[in-house]
Amino acid sequence: MGIPTAIAIYLTIWWTALFAILPLGVRSHAEMGIPVPGGGDPSSPVNPNLKRKFITTTWVSAILFAILWLVLHFHLITLPRFPGPH
């Protein structure tokens, strides 16, 4: 696996993990019984904790990528080789 391929795989894992982690622990204004400021949507989050979620996404993605790299490095699963240009 080359560097560009590894970066592309890591970024794909990162975005997938982000969308899985984003809804965790989020409470809306309606659930908390807090009035929505400025006429916003009652289902908007009170405190989305985005910085914490980005950090969590980064380490979860790093662990998943490390597992994938180990599986591929030790040939537990092999990826197909596509023929190069002739």
N, C-alpha and C positions, 0 to 999 in steps of 0.2 A: 504494500500500500504506500503510495507516494504522499508527499506532503500536501499537495492540493486536494487529493482524494480524502486524506485524513481530516483536513480542515472542513471540507464540504460535509463529510459524515458527522463531524462534531457539531457543526452549525445546525444540521438537520435534527440531530438529537436534542440540541439546546432548545430550538423552537418548539419541538414536540413536548418536551418536558415543561417549558414555560406555560403552554396552554393547558397542561394537566395540573400545574401547581397554582395558577392564577385564582381559581375559585375557592381554594382551601382557606378556611378561616375568615371569610368575608361576611360581614354583617351589613345589611342595608339599613337605610334610614327608617323604612317601614318596620323592619324587625326590631329595631332599637327603640322605636317610638319617638324618634327625634324629628322635629319639623325640618323639611328640606329647605336649605337656604337658596334664595334667588329663584324660586320657581323651578328647581331642578326635578329630576325624576325620583320618585320615592324609592325605586329599587337601586339607586346609585349607592355605592359602598360608602360607609362612614369613614373608614381608614383602610385603604387597600394594601398598605405595607409593601409597596412596589420594590423598594430597595432590598428589603429582606427576601422577597420572592425572587429577585434577580440573583442574589447571592445563593439562595437555595437551589435555584435552577442550574447555576454554574457548577456547584459541587455534585449535584445529582447527575448532570450530564457528563462530568469528568469521570465519575465512577462507572457509568454505563459505557462510555467510550473506552475506558481502560479494560473492561470486561470484553467488549467486542474486539479490541486490539489483541488481547491475550488469546482469545479463541482463534482469531485469524493467524496470529504469529505462530502458534503451536499447531496449526493445521487441523484443529478439531472440526472446523467447517472450512471448505475451500470455496472461494469465489471463482466463477467461470472466467477463463482467459479469453478475451475478445481478440480476434485477429487484428493486427496493426495494419497500417496502410501499406500497400504493395509497392 
